[in-house]
């Protein structure tokens, strides 16, 4: 008997890496008009941004069906394995509900579904932590308890490179977008209570980086004993200035780097950069 860890594609963990780490990724769907893709399977994050920049309409994402989880649950049931499912925030998607419905359909007690209350880079580091704990030999119950507690400490702050996609998505008026662009306004977003929210605004990139540094300090700094990651949307060049800045500010080195996938990328657009980490225990 072993512990299976299942997550969804908004964790932005490539399928090949998932296989190497004995993880299962259930993909969300991404639709550009009449074309539908499996996130991370038939559409990579890199190709997503190419399509996003070329598209006149914003793509939409949709949750996996309960059957997509059920297939994995039935396999685990047949092997008598325990299953921990960690999904993106139930506030942002019905993926958690799909997993819960599949659990009830499977009628198998050894499945626990965790609402991560977060997404993208933050979900990735929670999965990283889950894999680490499993590899250290924690029991099913110990894993669940630690993940449910620790998820509350995860923080994500990112600066958005362009206002265009916030405008396209209806989160910013055209007037505000034009004015913001002229003034060099850089929105800083965070994930809190399961939602992607505006954390602050800054004029210019350097001010935005300084604001992120201040927000991290205000939240108690970074727990260096826990996983963290830097992230970008679109091109890795989005991190060229942010990576040395944040590493110097918090004495980091050789930081892990992840691409921000379609769920957040559709609103942020290319050019965003940020960090996800665990705040220290209070």
Helices and strands as residue ranges (DSSP letters): E 3-8, G 9-11, H 15-20, E 23-26, E 29-32, E 35-38, H 45-54, E 60-62, H 66-79, E 82-87, H 95-106, E 111-115, H 121-135, H 140-150, G 151-153, E 154-159, H 164-168, H 174-183, E 185-192, E 195-203, H 205-218, E 229-232, G 236-239, H 240-249, E 257-259, H 262-268, E 273-278
